[in-house]
Amino acid sequence: MPIHLHQDLDRLAKEILSLGALAEEATNHAIEALIHRRADLAESVLSGDDRIDRREVEIEIECLKMLALHQPVAADLRYIVAILKVNSDLERVGDLAVNVAERALYLANHDPLDVELDFPTMGELVKRMVRDCLDAVVRRDVEVARRVIQDDDKVDEINRAMFDILEATMQADGSTVKRAVHLLSASRHLERIADLATNISEGVIFMVDGEVVRHQPELYE
């Protein structure tokens, strides 16, 4: 590998890790704001989104420069292409964390609904998936990536259960509708963050093994 390409790849790894740390922090704060009704944490997520957006643009420009200047092939090309996708997915994680924070901010200023919703378990799963998919990127760890993909089904199950509970709640009492809709939206956004962690993990498998595992759920049954 040419020395300059090696240096640029090392720098790119550090930059994507930095973006990942920002997206992970936003996700964690949004979840804590939702579960513990912390308006201050929700506000911090909203105020930090511009930083994530700027970093995503900078990394994309860096990737495109590397493709043009070094014309990498084989594993190096797969790595840069995968990082481009991971970069985009992390920016979307940040956007979804903002969406959760907005729902949390509304809910923190209104009386809680008297329903049992498993946001704590869902939140812990989503936080773990985001953390593990980033570890998989940094270490190029296929086993960790595959574990993240398997966890996605658990998040989907909780999201479906919350939908059923909140649908019944709204049907029983019309005064709950607006709060229930915000809770449904928060659950859906968390489920989408889990989907993006899964996408990133699929990118790691492609990066390391050259294997495309998207749309192949039978691999994880």
Buried (B, 14 or more C-beta within 10 A) or exposed (E): EEEEBEEBBEEBBEBBEEBBEBBBBBBBBBBBBBBEBBBEBBBBBBEBBEEBEEBBEBBBEBBEEBBEEBEBEEEBBBBBBBBBBBBBBBBBBBBBBBBBBBBBBBBBEEEEBEBEBBBEEBBEBBBBBBBBBBBBBBEBBBEBBBBBBBBBEBBEEBBEBBBEBBEEBBEEEEEBEEBBBBBBBBBBBBBBBBBBBBBBBBBBBBBBEEEEBEEEEEEBE
